Amino acid sequence: MTLEFQNELGDFRTFTTKPRQKNVDIQPLKTGDTAPFFSLAGGSGDWRASIFNYPKSGSGQSVSLLDLVAEKPVVISFYCPCWGRYAGPYLDSLIRLNDALQQVGAELVVLSIESPKVLAKQGKNLDFLFAHDADQQVSRQFGVYNEDSPVWDRVSGISDEAFIPAVYVVGPDRQIEYHFLDENFDTPIDIDTIVSHVWALSPVDADFIDKPVGRQNVYAQGFFALWLLGFLAAAGSQFINP
């Protein structure tokens, strides 16, 4: 079967479906699983993703998931302009999510079927790591893409090469602390919940007190308030019981 569709960038694509096994369900990773290793190579505006370890030497830069989680919690998501009307609002949500994650010192990594240069046509300011998962290597490892369980079987206007929308919060041991999956393309990203899980993984930053509270996520404010109350209670007990 040959399919033709128009993606969010206005490009028309033609795809020929491939023979596949029957009754194969997609099996994405979930909370408690270990995030698979992957690395990025290139640089700003031209990152490429792979399940292999890029050498540190040579032209361009390289960074792995191990490098990223060693410094701060990492939030990993997947995006494709081939999602049609769903694509634009989802990308806007990722931009808002990134703004919230910067407030709590976390990194957002977004993997896409399209290259960052192609996505630049959308005119969005993508101030986060955006990488090209050209052969769906990484999305396969996360289980959000499977050619034997094509999205177009369930959702019209989407090609069979697309992965499902997903967000993962990954801690320093590569354990997935939170997952969001939208297999039916009908559920928005819960930014507050994502930030709350990131906050739980983050050490308290003394400089955080000086940051504008009004711009912090509501969950972050709650966690900070609890921490501050505990700190004051502990300090008071030291004065009472020297």
C-alpha positions as CSV (number, residue, x, y, z in Angstrom):
1,M,0.0,0.0,0.0
2,T,1.3,3.5,-0.9
3,L,0.4,6.4,1.4
4,E,0.7,10.1,0.9
5,F,0.5,12.7,3.6
6,Q,1.4,16.3,4.3
7,N,3.5,17.0,7.4
8,E,3.5,20.0,9.7
9,L,6.2,21.7,7.6
10,G,3.9,21.6,4.5
11,D,5.9,18.9,2.7
12,F,4.1,16.0,1.0
13,R,5.7,12.6,1.5
14,T,4.9,9.3,-0.1
15,F,5.5,6.0,1.8
16,T,5.1,2.4,0.8
17,T,4.1,0.2,3.7
18,K,6.3,-2.8,4.4
19,P,5.3,-6.4,5.1
20,R,5.0,-6.9,8.8
21,Q,4.1,-9.5,11.4
22,K,0.5,-9.6,12.6
23,N,-0.8,-8.6,16.0
24,V,2.5,-7.1,17.2
25,D,1.9,-4.6,20.0
26,I,4.2,-1.7,20.6
27,Q,6.1,-2.1,23.9
28,P,7.4,1.3,25.1
29,L,9.6,1.5,28.1
30,K,7.9,2.7,31.3
31,T,8.7,3.9,34.8
32,G,11.2,1.6,36.6
33,D,12.9,0.5,33.4
34,T,16.5,1.5,32.5
35,A,16.8,4.0,29.7
36,P,18.9,2.6,26.8
37,F,22.3,4.1,26.0
38,F,22.5,6.6,23.2
39,S,24.8,9.3,22.1
40,L,24.6,12.6,20.2
41,A,27.2,13.9,17.7
42,G,27.5,17.1,15.8
43,G,26.7,20.5,17.3
44,S,24.0,23.1,17.8
45,G,21.4,22.8,15.0
46,D,22.9,19.6,13.6
47,W,22.8,16.9,16.3
48,R,22.6,13.3,15.2
49,A,21.5,10.4,17.6
50,S,22.9,6.9,17.6
51,I,22.8,3.9,19.9
52,F,26.6,3.7,19.4
53,N,29.2,5.6,21.3
54,Y,30.6,8.5,19.2
55,P,34.4,9.1,19.6
56,K,35.3,12.2,21.5
57,S,38.0,13.1,19.0
58,G,37.4,14.5,15.5
59,S,35.3,17.3,14.2
60,G,32.2,18.4,16.0
61,Q,31.1,17.5,19.5
62,S,29.8,14.3,21.1
63,V,27.8,13.7,24.3
64,S,26.2,10.5,25.6
65,L,23.2,9.9,27.9
66,L,25.7,8.9,30.6
67,D,27.4,12.3,30.3
68,L,24.1,14.1,30.6
69,V,22.7,12.2,33.6
70,A,26.0,12.5,35.4
71,E,25.4,16.2,35.7
72,K,21.6,16.7,36.1
73,P,18.3,14.9,35.5
74,V,17.4,14.5,31.8
75,V,14.0,14.6,30.2
76,I,13.8,12.8,26.9
77,S,11.0,13.3,24.4
78,F,10.2,12.4,20.8
79,Y,8.7,14.6,18.1
80,C,7.7,14.4,14.5
81,P,6.1,17.0,12.2
82,C,4.5,14.0,10.4
83,W,1.9,14.0,13.3
84,G,-0.2,16.5,11.4
85,R,-2.4,18.8,13.5
86,Y,-1.1,17.2,16.7
87,A,2.5,18.2,15.9
88,G,2.3,22.0,16.3
89,P,0.7,22.0,19.8
90,Y,3.0,19.2,20.9
91,L,6.1,21.2,19.9
92,D,4.8,24.3,21.7
93,S,4.3,22.1,24.8
94,L,8.0,21.0,24.6
95,I,9.1,24.6,24.4
96,R,7.1,25.4,27.5
97,L,8.4,22.3,29.2
98,N,12.0,23.3,28.4
99,D,11.3,26.8,30.0
100,A,10.1,25.1,33.2
101,L,13.0,22.6,33.2
102,Q,15.5,25.4,33.0
103,Q,14.1,26.8,36.2
104,V,15.0,23.5,38.1
105,G,18.3,22.9,36.3
106,A,17.3,19.9,34.1
107,E,18.2,19.1,30.5
108,L,15.6,18.4,27.7
109,V,16.6,16.2,24.8
110,V,14.2,15.8,21.9
111,L,14.7,13.2,19.2
112,S,13.0,13.6,15.8
113,I,12.7,11.7,12.5
114,E,13.4,15.0,10.8
115,S,16.8,16.8,11.0
116,P,17.1,20.0,13.1
117,K,17.8,21.9,9.8
118,V,14.5,20.8,8.3
119,L,12.7,21.6,11.5
120,A,14.1,25.1,11.5
121,K,11.6,25.9,8.8
122,Q,9.0,26.1,11.5
123,G,10.6,29.3,12.8
124,K,10.6,28.0,16.4
125,N,13.3,29.0,18.9
126,L,14.3,25.5,20.0
127,D,16.6,26.2,22.9
128,F,17.3,22.6,23.8
129,L,19.1,19.5,22.5
130,F,17.3,18.6,19.3
131,A,18.7,15.5,17.5
132,H,18.0,13.6,14.3
133,D,17.1,9.9,15.0
134,A,17.6,9.2,11.3
135,D,17.1,5.4,11.3
136,Q,14.8,5.3,14.4
137,Q,17.7,3.6,16.3
138,V,17.0,5.3,19.6
139,S,13.2,5.3,19.4
140,R,13.3,1.6,18.7
141,Q,15.3,1.0,21.9
142,F,12.8,3.0,23.9
143,G,10.0,1.0,22.3
144,V,8.1,4.0,21.0
145,Y,8.7,3.0,17.4
146,N,7.9,-0.4,15.8
147,E,7.4,-0.8,12.1
148,D,5.2,-3.9,12.9
149,S,2.8,-1.7,14.9
150,P,2.4,1.3,12.6
151,V,0.7,4.4,14.0
152,W,-1.3,4.9,10.8
153,D,-3.3,1.8,11.7
154,R,-4.8,3.8,14.5
155,V,-4.5,7.5,13.7
156,S,-5.3,8.9,10.2
157,G,-2.9,11.4,8.5
158,I,0.3,9.9,10.0
159,S,2.9,7.8,8.1
160,D,3.9,4.3,9.2
161,E,7.4,5.5,10.1
162,A,6.3,7.7,12.9
163,F,6.9,7.0,16.6
164,I,4.4,7.7,19.3
165,P,4.6,10.8,21.5
166,A,6.5,10.1,24.7
167,V,8.3,11.8,27.5
168,Y,10.8,10.2,30.0
169,V,12.4,11.6,33.1
170,V,15.7,9.8,33.6
171,G,17.8,9.9,36.8
172,P,21.6,9.5,37.3
173,D,21.5,5.7,37.2
174,R,19.6,5.8,33.9
175,Q,16.5,4.6,35.6
176,I,13.2,6.0,34.2
177,E,11.5,7.8,37.1
178,Y,8.5,8.9,35.0
179,H,7.0,8.2,31.7
180,F,4.3,9.8,29.5
181,L,2.9,8.0,26.5
182,D,0.2,9.2,24.1
183,E,-0.6,6.3,21.8
184,N,-4.0,7.7,20.8
185,F,-2.7,11.3,20.2
186,D,-5.3,12.7,22.6
187,T,-3.6,13.6,25.8
188,P,-1.5,16.8,26.5
189,I,1.9,16.8,28.2
190,D,1.5,17.3,32.0
191,I,4.4,19.8,32.5
192,D,3.8,20.2,36.3
193,T,4.0,16.5,36.9
194,I,7.2,16.2,34.8
195,V,8.9,19.1,36.7
196,S,7.8,17.6,40.1
197,H,9.6,14.3,39.3
198,V,12.7,16.2,38.1
199,W,12.7,18.3,41.2
200,A,12.6,15.2,43.4
201,L,15.8,14.0,41.6
202,S,17.6,17.4,42.0
203,P,19.8,18.4,44.9
204,V,18.7,21.7,46.6
205,D,20.5,24.6,45.1
206,A,21.4,27.4,47.7
207,D,21.1,30.0,44.9
208,F,17.5,28.8,44.2
209,I,16.3,31.1,47.0
210,D,17.3,34.1,45.0
211,K,15.4,33.0,41.8
212,P,12.0,34.7,41.1
213,V,9.5,32.5,42.8
214,G,6.7,33.7,40.5
215,R,8.4,32.0,37.5
216,Q,8.9,28.6,39.3
217,N,6.6,25.7,38.6
218,V,3.9,25.2,41.2
219,Y,5.3,21.8,42.2
220,A,8.7,23.3,42.6
221,Q,7.3,25.9,44.9
222,G,5.7,23.2,47.0
223,F,8.8,21.2,47.3
224,F,10.9,24.3,48.1
225,A,8.4,25.3,50.8
226,L,8.6,21.9,52.5
227,W,12.4,21.9,52.4
228,L,12.5,25.4,53.9
229,L,10.1,24.5,56.7
230,G,12.2,21.4,57.5
231,F,15.4,23.5,57.5
232,L,13.9,26.1,59.9
233,A,12.6,23.3,62.2
234,A,16.0,21.7,62.3
235,A,17.7,25.0,63.0
236,G,15.2,25.8,65.8
237,S,15.8,22.4,67.5
238,Q,19.5,23.1,67.6
239,F,18.8,26.3,69.6
240,I,16.4,24.5,72.0
241,N,18.7,21.5,72.5
242,P,22.3,22.8,72.2
